[in-house]
Amino acid sequence: SSPSASSPSASLLPTPSSPGPSARAASASAEAAGVTGRRPNPWRGAQDDCALLMNAALLNAALAASKRGDDASCERYCARVLDRDPGGDPRNVKALFRRGRARVALGRWDDAEDDFARAEKIDPTVARDVAAERRKASAARAEAAEGVKRGFSRAFGRGAEAYADGCKCTHARWPY
């Protein structure tokens, strides 16, 4: 009991010589879009979407690394967002800001300042957040310098403060 070629339902079934309803709809939408002669590509533009998704995934990974205290990984993920080729975004403020914070935690203050300055230049609305991070960086830098001073004091005794401050004078009294 197969439908005959003259029955109405037979015209909906695809045959080797005629496309099915979905193929007809696709070609009609292609003609409407002005892309006749080619089948529509549903993946067109997917490469751009992939780059955006990859950047978002890397930024999420950077945030997770930062939350667990893995600042080196955070810096690496952010650097990949900024420097990837193709698909990187050197103007990504979030990546610059997070990498700057990671660099502060790693004691790379000058690099962190460069990231903060770039982020602030690209998007001036982050100036308040950048200023707060700069204050934290300044405090961390001062604390690290104080730690170096204490270390020299323990190692060298009196006169170590002058050496730790960068004094190259010969009048410091060293206990020999």
C-alpha positions in Angstrom: 0.0 0.0 0.0 2.4 2.6 -1.1 1.0 6.0 -2.0 0.6 6.6 -5.7 2.5 9.3 -7.5 -0.7 11.2 -8.0 -1.7 11.3 -4.3 -1.1 14.6 -2.4 1.1 12.9 0.3 3.4 11.5 -2.4 4.6 15.0 -3.3 6.0 15.6 0.2 8.3 12.6 0.0 11.7 13.2 -1.4 12.7 11.3 -4.5 16.1 11.2 -6.1 15.1 13.8 -8.6 13.3 16.2 -6.2 14.6 17.8 -2.9 12.6 17.3 0.3 10.6 20.0 2.1 13.6 21.1 4.3 15.9 21.4 1.3 13.3 23.4 -0.5 12.9 25.7 2.6 16.7 26.1 2.8 17.0 27.0 -0.8 14.1 29.5 -0.5 15.8 31.2 2.5 19.1 31.3 0.6 17.4 32.9 -2.4 15.7 35.4 -0.1 19.2 36.2 1.4 20.6 36.6 -2.0 22.9 33.6 -1.8 21.6 31.6 -4.7 23.6 28.8 -6.1 25.0 27.9 -2.7 23.7 26.0 0.3 23.5 28.2 3.4 26.3 27.6 5.8 25.0 27.5 9.4 28.6 27.7 10.7 29.4 31.0 9.0 30.8 33.3 11.6 31.4 30.4 14.0 35.2 31.2 14.0 34.5 34.6 15.5 32.1 33.1 18.0 34.8 30.5 18.9 37.3 33.2 19.6 34.9 35.1 21.9 34.0 31.8 23.7 37.6 30.9 24.1 38.4 34.3 25.5 35.5 34.0 27.9 36.6 30.5 29.0 40.2 31.8 29.5 39.0 34.7 31.6 36.8 32.3 33.7 39.9 30.1 34.2 41.9 33.1 35.2 39.3 34.1 37.8 39.2 30.6 39.2 43.0 30.5 39.4 43.0 33.8 41.2 40.4 32.6 43.7 42.5 29.6 44.5 45.6 31.7 44.9 47.4 30.4 41.7 48.5 33.8 40.5 51.0 32.4 38.0 48.2 30.5 36.2 45.9 33.6 36.3 48.6 35.7 34.7 49.2 33.0 32.0 45.4 32.7 31.2 45.1 36.5 30.9 48.2 36.7 28.7 46.6 34.1 26.4 43.5 36.3 26.1 45.6 39.3 25.2 48.2 37.7 23.0 46.5 34.7 21.3 46.9 34.6 17.5 44.3 34.4 16.0 41.5 35.5 18.3 43.4 37.4 21.0 42.1 40.7 22.2 44.9 43.1 23.2 42.3 45.6 24.3 40.4 43.3 26.8 40.2 45.4 29.9 39.1 42.5 32.1 42.2 40.5 31.1 44.5 43.5 31.7 43.0 44.2 35.1 43.1 40.6 36.2 46.7 40.1 34.9 47.7 43.3 36.7 46.3 42.0 40.0 48.0 38.6 39.5 51.3 40.4 38.8 50.9 42.5 42.0 50.5 39.2 43.9 53.6 37.8 42.2 55.7 40.9 43.1 56.0 42.2 39.5 54.9 45.7 40.3 56.2 47.5 37.2 54.5 45.0 34.9 51.3 45.3 36.9 51.4 49.1 36.6 51.8 48.8 32.8 48.6 46.6 32.7 46.7 49.0 35.0 47.7 52.0 32.8 46.7 50.2 29.6 43.3 49.2 31.1 42.7 52.7 32.3 43.6 54.2 28.9 41.2 51.8 27.1 38.3 52.2 29.5 38.5 55.3 31.8 35.4 54.0 33.7 37.7 51.6 35.5 39.8 54.4 37.0 38.4 53.9 40.5 39.1 50.2 40.6 42.5 50.7 39.1 43.3 53.3 41.8 42.3 50.9 44.5 44.6 48.2 43.0 47.4 50.7 42.7 47.1 51.5 46.4 47.2 47.7 47.2 50.3 47.4 44.9 52.0 50.3 46.6 51.3 48.8 50.1 52.6 45.4 48.9 55.7 46.9 47.5 56.4 48.8 50.7 55.8 45.6 52.7 58.2 43.7 50.5 60.9 46.4 50.8 60.5 46.3 54.6 60.9 42.5 54.5 64.1 42.9 52.6 65.3 45.4 55.2 64.5 42.9 58.0 66.3 40.2 56.1 69.4 42.2 55.7 69.2 43.2 59.4 69.1 39.6 60.5 71.9 38.6 58.1 74.3 41.5 58.6 73.4 43.2 61.9 74.0 46.9 62.4 74.4 48.9 59.3 72.2 46.6 57.3 69.5 49.3 57.1 71.9 51.5 55.1 72.7 48.7 52.8 69.1 47.7 52.3 68.2 51.3 51.5 70.7 51.3 48.7 73.4 53.3 50.5 76.8 52.5 49.1 78.7 54.6 51.7 81.7 53.3 53.5 81.0 54.9 56.9 78.5 52.1 57.9 79.9 50.2 60.9 79.8 46.5 60.2 80.3 44.1 63.1 83.4 42.0 62.2 
